[in-house]
Every structure is written in structure tokens, then in C-alpha cells.
Amino acid sequence: MAFNQLLVPIAPEQDLNDSHHQAFQFANQCGAKVTLQLVIKELAEYKDIFHLSGSTLDVLDHATKHYHDALNQHIHNLNSQYPNIQFTSKVDVGVPFIEIIKEASHLGASMVIIDSYRQSKKEACERGSNTLNLMRKSETPIWSLGKVSAPVKQVVAAIDLTNSDYYEFNTKLVEMAVEFCTKMKATLTLCHVWQLESEGFLRDWSGYSDIEIALLAKKLREERLTRLNDLLAPYADSDAEIHTALLEGETREVFPQYVTDNKMDLVVMGSMSRSGISGFVLGNTAEDMLNKLDCSVITLKPDSFKSPVQP
């Protein structure tokens, strides 16, 4: 995957911070085109204001010009810092996540990079509704930036090996993760969490002994490890340093703890909207994990996913 076209939304009145500069450093490394997008939130009361005063369009025109000028000033300041980036700007009026998804599709963007960190959050891992809607409904991968304290050096990709039907999507996920880590000069760990969910049933209803269950679990673990290594086979000569981790337990508990214990800077994970492939459904396992991660997160969809925002 080539990260050659990136979309970076900027909230109105938001200053560029360390998170944004991490995104720009990545874009500069990739020699990418970067569009800075600002969305003026469209409010229902605009129509009432226009009905009463007829001035709404003038107000929006003035606001649009003001924010265009602000983005262009950002670009003027950034050009000298990031000479390999070709910057453009875009100001839209509407529902922010919808306009971002539409613009990403229009540009054919490789990724949307959005700053999700706010000091006003009650919880460190709290992400706003705008970011969550993007993760649920965007066909374009979303890089949700957490609080940045250091360059991205440790990346973990969550791999679901519970079904062989996921192979194509896992291949896509690993390809992105390897390319990203190569550009960032970061270490990548492919992590799969598993457990023998039918253990109780086998013991209670099939007469399996503890030894038989242990042997079955051992075979299952070996089979999962083989699948994980098969995904890595095309990258034997990759410049990125790549490791594997096979963990046992409940995914939504074990994986976030692994991320915290190993001080991971960024997580790459699959996501779907409210329906789709089991195991890639934000709102179930993926969203539960997301709510426990305070680091940066990249989410991406299978190629079959179609955004409900797009016509």
C-alpha cells in the first residue's frame, strides 16, 4: 500500500500540535500529498436565522474565507518544515464525519489522519463521536492519533485467525502494517489472541479428559501459529523488524493489557460497521478494545465494505 494521498482534518480554531506534526513527519517520509480539511458544522438553526434575517449565507461565506485563510497560513508555515509534502486545503460545511468520508473518497486518500486527543477528556482513551463514526463508516483507513510523547517505534497489529475466510482481509492488514512500519522505521508485532471456547462443552458433554483437552488446545495453538507465520512469509526480506505474539484468553481483556504492558505506540486493527464480518464489528470486541486503548490506532476495513455515507 502506497501512502501517497493523505487527508488531515483540522477542527475550527484548532492549533497544530505534536500529533499533527507526527502525521506530517510520516507524510514527508512518504513524499505524500496532504489535504488539510476543515468542516464548518452545519446547524439546523441556520435556516431559522436565514428566514429571519437573510444573512446566513453571508455569515457562512465570511467563515469559509476565514478558515481558508487559516489553513493556507498553516500551509505557508509547514512548507519549509516538510519539503517533500504537497499541501492543499479544503473547507466544507456539513456534518464533519460525513464531509471527511466524502472528501477522502473524492481524493482517493490512502488514509485519514485525525487528532483524537483532547485534554478535556474524562478518560485517556476516550475518543469523540466524530472519530468513532469515521472508524465505523469510512471505507478509507483511519489513523486516530493519541497523545504523542515520542516517535512511533513499537506497533502491534491485531490479527483474527478464528476463521479462514478472514485470510484476504488479514493479508491486507499485514501489508498495511508492514508498509507503515517500514516508513516509520518501527518494530511490528503481529498479535493473535485465542482460547479454546468449547472447553466446557467438551468436558461436560463429550467426555473429554483434561489431558485430551490440553492436547487439543496445543494443536489449536500450533495451527494458529502456523497461520500467523504464513501471513508473514511474503515479508521475509522486509526492512521492517517483525515479531509474532500468540496470547491465550479473552481478546477484549488480554489484547489491551498486552498493548499497555509492552508500551506499544500504535495499534493496527480491523473494523466493520454495525454489520459484517464477525470479529471485525465496532460495537463488539473491536470497540470494547478501542475504548481501553489510549495510544494511537489505525483501523481499516475489508475491500467488500461499502460506506453508508457514500451514495
Secondary structure, DSSP 8 states (H G I E B T S, - for coil): ----EEEEE--TT----HHHHHHHHHHHHHT-EEEEEEEEE--THHHHHHHHHS-HHHHHHHHHHHHHHHHHHHHHHHHTT-TT-EEEEEEEEE-HHHHHHHHHHHHT-SEEEEE---TT-SSTT---HHHHHHHHH-SS-EEEE---SS---EEEEE---S-GGGHHHHHHHHHHHHHHHHHHT-EEEEEEEE--TTHHHHHHHS---HHHHHHHHHHHHHHHHHHHHHHHGGGTT-SS-EEEEEEES-HHHHHHHHHHHTT-SEEEEE-B-SSSSTT-BTTTHHHHHHTT--SEEEEE--TT---TT--
